[in-house]
Amino acid sequence: MQWTKVLGLGLGAAALLGLGIILGHFAIPKKANSPAPSVSAPQDLDLEILETIMGQLDAHRIRENLRELSREPHLASSPRDEDLVQLLLQRWKDPESGLDSAEAFTYEVLLSFPSQEQPNVVDIAMTLPPPPTVGPTGDIIHSCHRTEENVTGEQGGPDVVQPYAAYAPSGTPQGLLVYANRGTEEDFKELQTQGIKLEGTIALTRYGGVGRGAKAVNAAKHGVAGVLVYTDPADINDGLSLPNETFPNSWYLPPSGVERGSYYKYFGDPLTPYLPAIPSSFRLDPANVSGFPPIPTQPIGFQDARDLLCNLNGTLAPDTWQGALGCHYRLGPGFRPDGDFSADSQVNVSIYNRLELRNSSNVLGIIRGAVEPDRYVLYGNHRDSWVHGAVDPSSGTAVLLELSRVLGTLLKKGTWRPRRSIVFASWGAEEFGLIGSTEFTEEFFNKLQERTVAYINVDIAVFANATLRVQGTPPVQSVVFSATKEIRSPGPGDLSIYDNWIRYFNRSSPVYGLVPSLGSLGAGSDYAPFIHFLGISSMDIAYTYDRSKTSARIYPTYHTAFDTFDYVDKFLDPGFSSHQAVARTAGSIILRLSDSFFLPLKVSDYSETLRSFLQAAQQDLGALLEQHSISLGQPRVSKGSGPLKVRMLNDQLMLLERTFLNPRAFPEERYYSHVLWATRTGSVATFPGLSNACSRARDTASGSEAWAEVQRQLSIVVTALEGAAATLRPVGDL
């Protein structure tokens, strides 16, 4: 039999087996597929309560929450961060609007900070360096800005942390400057192809393309001594860069704006991988921690990048490497003789970051369920920010506080109590690598895996005010659609959030026709440990901008000192109607998940994902695998279904996502174990392990070992699909 047929029968049978059982199985209990079970059912979703909650979520209160939350910088573990811990505890213990209980859980974690005594600096030195020493080795002829311009009076306070690359090592490398575009592996190979000697140079890179830390890792592989990272106006400002075109005159990033961020590869506390950062846990020696940038790295503003890049010598950079700094970008190395700096000038990067053990807290507020208190609907958002953090993350926390106030008030009045427990979470130290949420999942791993219905994340509630944007796993699609169809969209007209959403992000579904498109979940926020580590159905909710009107990769003042309350109030969401829309969407989803008799998780919606992965494997990998005689046996098929009790059915709905976990599938990737949503580095949009293994096998000359990994990944996929099908069979069947 031809390989393509074998692959089609093998993967196809596995995928369609799961789909057939899913679809057939859930055709029996009809109520499971109904958008809103009857309110006459015992402890079912009460539509009057839902309507009451929708009406009580107040945009003005959200605005005042945001004003208070973003009033001062609140870097993780700072005094202001601890003040906000107390604010949350106070709100959630309020006798009139509080929850059943609230508690702070503290972890001792490894964070990274710039030195206050020796600020990080980027200088241009005129003379060539002698043997290595400390600091710049020559006369300083130019220095980059150490802080952002104080344009509104909020950028110059003592609690504003200077721009830095968290976890980048200290050091003082000096060398000729080269421009390396986005710092991808391909970008550095292109420089080598151009005949540029990279060893000992300083590489100037721009944000985007790959993660922050990967830029330094890729650079170090080629002998680069230090890395600078800047935000190009072409990537975030639609090309605009003049002071009168940027904040505070518009939403665009000012020339001095610098994106801070963590450059750590993994998530969670660096010293306690897979263990909670509590006193009893084993800790690694900081000297042996992997995942930190290997060479000194520093972010700078685009006004400083312009000074460096527009004076570079060398070959003209490719068209795709050009940006919006008002000059032709060249590759270097070194400066041109007719520019602002002498031709023999070098760039010195002096970094004095230090690692510190600090206490960071999660705050948990709980509403106990009346019927199933041991089933949890989790709703979370991180609390810490790089500076004032009005958008990231305080827009999300402002919504969280308003939603918990409304639910808490109904609870205290005795008007309502959910069927299942609701857990509100404020995570600590997210900006350093999802630390708070990861430590939580590590400490309560078994309990969460056994009992959690779903995780709802609202990090940045509002990027802008055009439309809803949701990322999530397929089973949550139906509950999101049901919620958004019932809520009016902000702005003119009488559209629902659903109808407005479909105008901006949509796809053609073979099952449903034209529907809004949900993005997939990577590792950009606190949902990551829940989906990748625990296998919990998850989603991330936000309002965002019209992508046809801006090419910005994210809101322009992201991770800068310009992310302030006035920025949100004036440019992102005047009137806070989009914040209110997010609160209503999240609130409706929480009520549907916590109160519905049957969980509104439609697992059959996994069918489209599995079919698309299968088709990609057949079309793009079938012939390649056939050449290497890789075959796949038929999955075992079992049949049968029968009536189920509500608890059994809901447990099967809840636990389906866990069946796609394989902790040994990706041994090189910490915490990633979901065989459908792990990081995909291969070019084929199929099962990530299969795609990655095929990509490596094609690129290696080693032969049999690489192709054996392809075979292993195929087996992992089939086993996961068979496990998913088995989970959905009637309880008691094998």
Summary of the structure (lengths in Angstrom):
residues: 734
radius of gyration: 26.5
end to end distance: 30.6
largest distance: 83.0
contacts: 2684
relative contact order: 0.15
helix: 37%
strand: 17%
